[in-house]
């Protein structure tokens, strides 16, 4: 087992205490609600997409340090990226925290600050905390595809 | 304030904890981080003494065969041991007869059995079942399923700020349509000991039977179903230091004999033709299929183990741990305890300001301390107090005062990391 400080890195504690991009997002055109029934964590992810670019993203909710920090860092990472890039980053992040394979130096570079979550892989019960916001973001992207169709 | 010291408390209980701890092999194993295991999650499931582990192995090694079937020696031995376990459960609960004891998988299945069998026979649309706000999901969901299936109504008695049953609301909840009270004996989330004798007295004045969820009571205090006048009483074997996969339902014989089967199959019939089946007498009528034979016999061993100790002294010991932990936790400004009823078991739910219970649980785990973090299958209790979750420390017969000191040190470590 890794040292506890590898899980609770300063960046995670900081974002857990003071989440960035926290609150409602007026003008959001994609939203999803995430819920982890195991622990009761709930959060909402709001996206404003324009021409396939994540123009803005914010989140609301309550949870543990890992889930709040993950959501906060996710919002920072997604801004300005295309929808396809957001989906690709989801895959990379998922691979990182589930520990399915060791991340390459290139992957860690691409993940930038998100690489602080690599310690989560040693705590299988906490993987869901780290991925809740990402799954919710993913659902938001998927969900609104249908809404686009109905419009 | 002259609170009793740790030494005063330890001296007063008359329990040789070191001797008890020596019976539990898992407590001697360090955690994977090399720490001493501090197991504070007995309310979720208790650890097992060697006597229980060996009893289960002994069944498979020396006397295993299917029960109630073979005429050969092994089957007769297994059947006798299985039936003996039923007598041990009867004695544990002081039921009037072995016929009143039905073996099930756990407390959850026992409640489902009552809801499906007694409930479907005796309840109809508009009938009311009284529950409390502090029920475990196991004593909520089966009744909701019945509500959705046949239209009964659930009447929920609130709890007070201290986590006690709102007594006047309970007394006033009875109507001409009230048909059952289903209530916990001890709250798994808050530790509250419900005055269950008074609960049954009031219900019976209205001619209403009472189902008691005894999962958190049976492992920690002597229970006498005749004295508390329960109509149904359920518990899980794994919480009283027995194996998983076996529990028991007590039901008053006059009620049980009129209940239809719960599941159909072998072992619960008198005779079967394709035209018609007649059912076995109680309690076999409710035990379809091959049961958890070895586990049930080992539950008997767990009952022998616990009743072989001084149960009153064990209760004093667990309450002394509760008092010491409450005292030490109260000294920490950031800690808030939920559930402060004067009559309370060895269960302490708390939050630490600014730290989510899951983070508390992970950091304590790293220190070798196993606690429960979450909603404890009591989401209405969490909603009542406006919190998503708590950290819960719960005590068993093997916990000692060092465990509490380690918990307090672990909390200091949590605060250090989250400072």
Boltz contact constraints between the chains, C-beta under 6 A:
constraints:
  - contact:
      token1: [A, 1]
      token2: [B, 32]
      max_distance: 6.0
  - contact:
      token1: [A, 1]
      token2: [B, 33]
      max_distance: 6.0
  - contact:
      token1: [A, 4]
      token2: [B, 366]
      max_distance: 6.0
  - contact:
      token1: [A, 8]
      token2: [B, 417]
      max_distance: 6.0
  - contact:
      token1: [A, 39]
      token2: [B, 358]
      max_distance: 6.0
  - contact:
      token1: [A, 39]
      token2: [B, 374]
      max_distance: 6.0
  - contact:
      token1: [A, 40]
      token2: [B, 375]
      max_distance: 6.0
  - contact:
      token1: [A, 40]
      token2: [B, 388]
      max_distance: 6.0
  - contact:
      token1: [A, 40]
      token2: [B, 389]
      max_distance: 6.0
  - contact:
      token1: [A, 64]
      token2: [B, 356]
      max_distance: 6.0
  - contact:
      token1: [A, 64]
      token2: [B, 358]
      max_distance: 6.0
  - contact:
      token1: [A, 64]
      token2: [B, 359]
      max_distance: 6.0
  - contact:
      token1: [A, 65]
      token2: [B, 359]
      max_distance: 6.0
